Amino acid sequence: MQTTIFTNEELQDLKLASIGRKYNCTGDYVKKILIGVRGRKSVKSQKIVTDVIDILNIINRNPKVTL
């Protein structure tokens, strides 16, 4: 699994409680996984990290605005 440690700026863009609700855990547990306090070996933690990476890619991509 990715060893990415997420920054506080990246975590500010996320709704950790919503991600936790999706996986039936707390927002605090999600935050601990993302900052590297908790391990990422379980299937649940790997799915959380994958979802967060996908969300941040969507947030950070440049929109193509045409009128």
N, C-alpha and C positions, 0 to 999 in steps of 0.2 A: 504494500500500500504506500501511497505517497507520504513523504515525511515532511510535508509542508506544515509549517507553524504559521498560523494566521495572526495578523497584527490587529491591534485594537481598532484601527481605522477600518479595516475590512469587516470586523465583527460589528461595527456600528451600523453597517448597511443591512444587517441580517435581523430577522425576528427569530431569536433563538428559541423562544417558547413555542412558536409555531412549528419549527423543525422538530422540537422535542415532542410535541403533540402527535406529529405524524408517526414517530417511532415509539410512542408510548413511554417517554422518559421526560425528565425535567430540562428546562433551558439551561440550568446550571451544569447538568451532566454533558449537554451538548457543548457548552463553552469549554469545559475541562478537556473534552476530546480535542477540540479545535486548537487550544493553546498548548496542548501537549502534556497536560498533567495526567490524564488517563490514557491508557493504552488504546491502540487502534487495531488490535488483533481480532476482535469479535466481528461477526458479520454485521451487526447493528452499527457499530462504530465506523466500519468501512463504508457502509451505505450513507451514513451521515456526512462523512468527509466528501464522498463523491457528489452528493447533492449540493453541498456548500460550494464546491469547486464549480459545478455547473451554474449555480446561482450567481456567483461572483463573475464568471465569464459573461453571463448575460448582462449584468450590471455594468461591466467595464468595457463592453464592446462599443465601437463608435456607430451611432445610428446614421443611416443614409436617409436624409430628409430631402424629399423632392416634392415640389408643389405643382 
